[in-house]
Amino acid sequence: MNHFAMIIFGASGDLTKRKLIPALYTLYKEQRLTGNFSILGVSRTKYDDQSFQTYMWEEMQHFIKKELQDEHLMQEFVTHLHYLPMDPAKDEGYERLKEKLVTLTKTDQPDNLLYYLSTPPSLYGEIPKHLKAAKLNTKGSRIIVEKPFGYSLESAQALNAIYASAFKEQQVYRIDHFLGKETAQNILAFRFANGIFEPLWNRNYVNYVEVTAVENLGIENRGGYYDSSGALRDMVQNHLIQLVALTAMEPPLYFDENNFRNEVVKVYNSLKPLTKVDFDEHVVRGQYTVSGDKKGYREEKNIAPGSRTETYIAMRLNIDNWRWSGVPFYIRTGKQMPTKVTEIVVHFKETPHQMFTRTDGTHPRPNKLILRIQPNEGMVLNIGMKVPGAGFDVKEVSMNFTYDQLGGTPVMDAYARLIDDCIQGDPTLFTRSDAVEASWRFFDPILKYWNETLEAPLYGYPAGTWGPLESDKLMSDHAAEWTNPCKNLTNTDLYCEL
């Protein structure tokens, strides 16, 4: 194989030291990254090869898990790191980039190239044009783009046109790290490798579905980015809707890049469009406020005093197809929640006839399946069982599985898995251009409504709570309720309620 080179634009930023370099080291340690290869950092910061290697060596001590650190391997790996100071926004640096790649790859026509855009989104449309002008968009090159891919339908279409002019679709890898997680991929295995669940996975047996991705932190030092983005752009339009697709999609004929991604697009195209009448009934947006020693959003650094940017979103989605007609999908994401958790909860319908009652006079709860993406990855199925003794008191018990039950088998980091797929030329777990546009086509009207309607509700919620009370009302029409995990999850906690 020709000398492989990965070029990281924005190499002096947080993503590179926190995620990309640890992921690449993981691939090196697992012998997934072998032979002749170079990793070239590109950024405006004035490093040279030696100072960049020293900087990354120091950062690797902090961001690589202790159990994965091998000093000898880490020293070997660092020798593959190189650096080129340049401004990716200006075309004059790209000839120097080509010269550097010729030197590293020892060939006049470097071709086995992987570009990673770890830059502000404002450069996503500039870098591919410069690569094309410098003739660095070779047949063997690939390019990874971080989210958000556009800020609206119009901007996403414009970006897609730019990338289509410089690369073929199979060379463009729009990354969503959620799809790199083993537990997200395991949703497909759980559904399609087990014959007992798929017959139940439809409107006849499922009452409603929850998809939750919340965290117990604020925006930290991302105020400049977040205030122009918000929860819908940052999380819902990409991460959460991907999880909805994994839950709702039809079985692909084959698990390959075309069949799998075709089914994802079908889910997006089946989302029932929301009208202006629906927005306030189907969407609840919130913003965290001061609570005790926790700052409110408007008190965070680089946030406008009167900002109306949402830090919380809850939505009710309907999928208009044969399988899911009439089954609501409730999704939510938020900052400054009581805990950090990402999970899918499938609520099954009640039994046709309730013949048992519990000691408190209530009926047993319907069955519930929880698929935990993070933390404490695993799944739990709640079922009713008779309590030993007189009478027929039925109690809810759990059948659960966690990944640590596999004997501590290490789970590959999401970024490592996805970068490895990209190196191998497998785009299956990356977002295709038509999926990006289909997602934006659904969410764009909501953003336009908020921009044009100053009186559109924005509810405050105290930091450290489960969001605005209005999000509970969102589910009242269906007699549904959110599943709120424990505040302090332990290694064995998969399910408990406040």
N, C-alpha and C positions, 0 to 999 in steps of 0.2 A: 504494500500500500504506500502511496505517496506520503510524504511528510505531512502530518496533520497539524494545523495551527488553529487555535481558538483565539479570537480577538475580542476582548471585552471593552466596549466603549463605556466610559464612566467608571474606570477601574479603581479610582480613589474613593468611591462612595461606599456607603454602608452595606448595600446588597452584596457587593463583591467580597468583602471580608467576612460578612456574617453567613452568607449562603453559598456563593459561587465557588470560592476557593475551597471551603470545607467539602463541598460536593465533589469537586474535581479530585481532591485528595482521596476521598472515599473510593472513587472509581479507580484511582491509581493503586490504592491499597488492595482492592479486590481484583486487580489485574484486568480491569475493564478498559483501562487507558494505558496502552503499552506501546513499545516501539518508538519510532521517531515522532515526537510531538513537541509543540511549543505553545505556551499560553502567553499571549501578548496583551498587556494592559495598556489602554489608551485613555488619556485624560489630560486636562489642562495643568494639573499639579506637576511641579518640576521634580520628578524622580528620574533616575537612570536605572539600568538593570540591577545594579548592586543594591541601591537604596530601596528599590521596590521589593526585592527579595527579602531584605532585612525587615522591612515594614510588615510584609505578609507573614514572615516567620514568627514575628512577635504576636500578630493578631491570631494566628493559628492556635497558639497556646490557649487563647480565650474561647474560641468559637468551634473548636473540634472537641467532641466529647472525650473525656479523659480515657475511657476504655478503648477508644479508637486510636489514640496517639501512639505512634512508634517513631522515636526520635530519628533513627536511621532512615526510615522510609520518608519521613517529613523532610529531612535534609536533602535526600535524593529528589523529591518532588519539587522543592523550591528551586533547584537548578534549572528547571524547565520554565520558570517564570521570567518574562522580559517586559520591557516598558518603553513606550514612545510618548513623550510629551507633545500633545497637539490639541487644538481646539476642533472637536468633531463638527462644529457648525460652519467651519471655514474650509473652502475647497483646497486651499494651498497646502494643507497638511497631508492630503491623500497620496500625493506622489512620494512623500517621505514614508508613508505607510507601506506603499508598494515596495519601495527599496528595502525597508526593514524585513518584509515578508520574504523577499528574494534571498536576503542574507540568512534568515532563519531556516527556510525550507531548502536552501541550496539548489534552487531551480529557478530558471528565468520566468516560468509561468506557474506561479503558485495556484493550486486549484482546490485542494482538499481543505477548505476554509470554513470555519464556523464563526459567524459574527453574533455577539450578544449585546443587545442594547440595554445596558443598565444605566440609562440616562433619564433626565426629565422627559416627559412625554412630548414636550415642544420640539425635541430633536428626532422623534420617530419618523417624521416626514422628510427630514433633511438628510439624514445619513444615507438612506438607500439611493437618493439622487446623486450624492457625492460618490458613492461606490460605483454607480453606473458610469458617471463621467470619467472616473479613473480606471474603468474597465476591470474593476475588482469584483464584479458580479458574475463570476465565472460559472460554468455549468456545474462544477462540483462544489460550489459554495452553498451554504445554508445560512439563514438569519433568524435569530430568536428575538421576539419582541415581547416585552413585559406589558402587563395591563397598566392603565386602561388603553384599549385600542380604540381611540376616538372618545369624544365627549358627547356625541350625539350621532344620530343616524347619518346626517349630512357629512360630519367630519370623518366618521368611520368609512363611508363610501369613498371619500376623497383619499384617505390613507390606503384603502384597498387598491385604488387606481394607481397610486404612486408605486406600491409594491409590485403590482402586476406589470408595470412598465420596466421594472428592473430585474424581477425574478419570476420564475414560474411558481404557481401555487404550491407545488410540492416542495419548494425550497424555503417557504415561509412558515415559521413555527411560532404561532401565537400562544404563549405559554400561560397556563393556569395551574399553579402549583398544587391546587386541590386535587387535580386528576393524577398527580404523581404519588399521592398517598396510597399506601397499600389498602387502607380501609375503604377508600373511595372506589378503588378497582374491585374490592371484594364485594361491593354491592352487586356487581354484575355476576360474579361467581355465585353468590348466595342465591340470586334470582334464577339464573339460567343453568346452574349445575345441580339443582335440587328439585326434583319433580314434584315434591309435596307442596311447595309454596307458589309456584307459578300459576296453578289453577285458581288460587285464591286472590291473585294480584290484579283485581279489577273492581269495577263498580258494584258487582254483586256481593262482594264480601268486605270491601274496604269502605269505612265510613268517612274518614278524612285523613290527611297526611300533614305532618309538620316538618319543616326544615328550618333548623336554628343554627346560626353561627354568630356567637356573641363573645365578647372578651371583657375582662375586668380592669382594663386600662383605658386611659383617655387617649388623646391624639399624640401625646408625648411631644416630640420636636418636629412634627409634620404639619404644623399649622398652615404654612404657606401653600402646601399641596392640598391639604384636606379641605380648607375653606373654599377652594374653587372646585372641589370634587363632591364631597358628601357621601353618605352611606350608600345611596342608590348606585352611583357610578363606581364607588370603591369596592363594593361587595356584591350587591344584588345582581347587577347586569352581567356579571361574569361568574363569580364563585357560586352563589346560591342557585342561579338558574341552571348551572351545570349539574348541581346535585339533584335538582328537580328532574332534569333530563335523564340522569342515571336511574332514578326511581321510576319514572313514567314510561320510558322508551319501550318499544317493541323489541323482541329478540332479533338481533342481526342474523342474516343468513350465515355469515362467517364473521369471526372476530378479526377484521382487518380494517385498514384505514378508511376505505370507502363505505363498506357496509355499516360499520359502527357509527361513523360521522353522519351518514345519511339518516339514521334513526334519530340522532340528536337533533338534526335540523327539523325533522318531522314534528318533534315535540314542540319546538319553538314556534313553528308555523301553526300549531294547533292551539296555542294560547288564545283564549277568547279576548279580543281587544277591549280595552276599557274606554268608555266615553267620558266626557266631562261630568256627566251625572254620576258616574261610578267612582270617580277619583276619591272623593272624600269618604265614601262608604267602603271602598275596597282597599284604601291605602291610609295608613296612620304613620305620620312622621313626627319624630321627637328630637329634642336637644337636651343634653344633660345639664343640670343646674347645680349650684353650690349645695353641698351636703357635708356638714361637719368640717373636717380638714381637707375635703376634696374640692378642687376648683370646679366651677362651672365652665362650660365650653367657651363662653364669651370672655372668661378671664384667662384663657390659655394664651400662650405666646403666639404672636402673628395672627390673631383672630380679631376681626373687626368688632367693635363694641355692640353693634346692632345686627350681627350676622344672623341670617335665617337658614344657614346650612344645617342639614339634618345629620344627627349622629345616631339616629335610630330609625329603622323602617320596619313596619309590619304590613304584609299584604295578603289578600286573598286572591288566589289565581284559580281559574277554571280552564281545564283542558278539554276542548271540544273534539273528542274523538270517541270511537266505539268503546274503548276500554275504560275511559275515565269520566264519561259524561255524568255530571251531577255530583262528582266527588271533589270537594274543595281542597286545594293545596294552600296551606298557610305557611308563609315564610317570614322570618324576622332576622334582623342583625342589629347589633348595637354596641356602642362604646360605654364604658363605665357600668357594666352589668355586675351582678353579684359574683359571677364566676366566669371562667373561660371554657367554652364547650362548643363543639360542632357536632350535630347529630341529626338523624332523620328518624321520625317516629311515625309508624304506620298504625292507625287505630282501626281495628276491625269492627264490624257491626255486631250488635248484640245477638244473642241466640234468639230464634224465632219465638220461643216461649220461655219465660222466666219461671222455673218451678222451685228454685231455691232462694232463700233469704239468709242474710247474715244475722248475727246476734243483735246488731244495731237496727235491724229491720230493713236495711237497704238490700238491693240486689247486687250480686257480684258484678264487678266492672267488666266491660268487654275486653277481649284480648288486645294486647298492645305489643308491638315489636319495635325495639329501639336499635338502630344501627349507629354506633358511636364512631365518629371519624377521628375526633381528638377531644381531650386526652383520654387515657385509659381505654385505648382502642378495643372495640369488641362489639358484642351484640347481646341482647337479652329479650326473651319472649315471656311475657306475663300470661299465666294461665290460672284458672280456678281449680282448687283442690279441696276435698273435704277435710275438715279438721277432725282428728281422731276423737272418738267419744260419742256420747249420745247425740241424737239429732243429726241434722244435715247443715251444719254451719260451713259454708264454703268460703275459703280464704284465697286471696291472690298470692301466688308464689312465682318465683322467677327461675327460668332456665337460662343460664348465661354462659358466655364464652368471652374470655379476654386473651389477647395475644400473648401475654406472659405465661399462659397455660401451655404454650408450645415449647416450653423449656428455655425461654429467654432468647429465642431466635431473633437476631437483629433484623430490624425492618429498615430497608434502604431509605435514606433521606429522599424526600419528594423531588428536590432539585437534582440530586444525583441520578435518579431514575429517568427524569425527563431529559436531562442533558445527554445521558447515555443513549436514549432513544434517538435523539437528534443526531448524535455522532454516527449511529448505525443507519440513519436515514429512514426512521420509522415515525411518521407523523400521526399515528392513530390517536394518541392522547393529547393532541394539540388542536386548537380551534380553527376551523376552516372559515374562509371569508364569508360564505353564505350564512354560516351560523352567527357570525358577528353581526351581520346586517339584520338577520331575522330577530335576534335578541334586541337590538337597538330599535327596530321597528315597533316592538311592543312597548318598550320603556320610554322612548323619546316623547310621546305625547304627555306623559306624566311630568317630565321635566319642563316642557313648554308651558304646561298649565301652572306649575309653581312660579315660573318666571313671569308669567303674564297676570297672575292673580295674587295680589298682595295679601288679600284676606284669606288665602288658602291656609287651613289650620296648621300650626306648628306647636306641638304640645311640649311643655317642659316636664322633665322627670328628674327627681333627685339622683345624683350620682350614687351608684351602688344599689339601685333598685332595678326591677325587671321592666322598666320602661313605662310609658304613659298608660293610665288605666283604660284609655280608649282602645288600646290594642286588645283588651279582653272583650270589649263590646263588639269588636270586629268578628268574633267567633260566635256571638250569641245567637244569631239566626240559625246556626247549625247545632246549637246546644253543645258546642265544643269548648275545650279549654287547653291552654298551653301546658306543656310538660316542663316544669322548672326543676332542673337538677339541683343537687346539694350545693350550698355555697362553697364548702371546702371538700372538694373531691379527693378521695384517697385512691391508692393504687387499685383497690378492688371495687370501688364504687362505679356502678354502671347506671344505677337507677335509685332515686329517692325523691321525695317531693317536700317542698317547704311546708 
